[in-house]
Amino acid sequence: MIKSGVVAVIIAGFFLTGCVPKKAPSLVTSSGEAVAPPTNPEGEVDMVQCEKELNALGTVNQLRYAELKARFERVMHGASGYTTVRNSVNPETRHAIDALYKFQAVKLCSEIRGEMLNSLAVKPTEDKLE
């Protein structure tokens, strides 16, 4: 009697959960998908790691490396100039500009990481991923 009760519970579980197969997550990101940038323990964008990934991209995809390297240098140059006057700016402006540079860094590092992932995924077959 107990055996049939256990079997009934198992069968009921199958009926309740259904027979729909779970969709496996894709291991390849599309060009439009963002990839999380590297962060340090404080949650800030790790620009050193981001630059290492950018330099590694240079060995895999020279064309995209050149484009992203130019953007990386512009962001870093702008941030460097801002840090010289940051303490002289009122708190509201400082908060807004800090957020702007953080956004630019996060976006750029995400693009670098995504481009590296896609470039490495294309390498074995040399087929462009969509």
Secondary structure, 3 states (H helix, E strand, C coil): CHHHHHHHHHHHHHHHHCCCCCCCCCCCCCCCCCCCCCECCCCCECHHHHHHHHHHHHHHCHHHHHHHHHHHHHHHHHHHHHHHHHHHCCHHHHHHHHHHHHHHHHHHHHHHHHHHHHHHHHCCCCCCCC
